[in-house]
Amino acid sequence: MGCTTGDNRRERIEQITIRDGVVLKRTFNQITDRVAVTNNDESRGRVVIVEIPAIEGWELESSTPLYESAPGVHRFEVEAGP
């Protein structure tokens, strides 16, 4: 099994709205990491556990359900087919 990374992006998104005379500024930081896993034994699939840091004050948005959450980290279980 091999692993490569690439196409990592960091974006800062700012939104300013004015409502009823009040100026509201919201800032979002979005980090995107791309990882490719290769399965050298194609006769069977693999399960990969992906671990990302849990950053205080940040909200996690993912279409993949959490496998586990521990102090300081979130873990996802992803199947890598044959």
Phi, psi and omega in degrees: 000134179235165183214133175228154178239158178178172178056037178282135183227145172234126181233139174249124183243126179242139180230127178239127177231149176239121181222125179053039178079006180251130178266126180240124178246126177241136179238131179240139171247127181239126179243126179239122177243135180244129181232133177249128180247129177251138182255107182285338177256088187285000180283345179214155179280173179229158172244128181248131174262119180258126182243129178233151180291143173267112184261126183301132179088354179261147179254130181275126176238117181207143175276347177270128180292149178294137174276320183196148175231129180230167180304117177088354181216154169241141180235140177237144176253122183234131178273132175250104185294171180292000000 
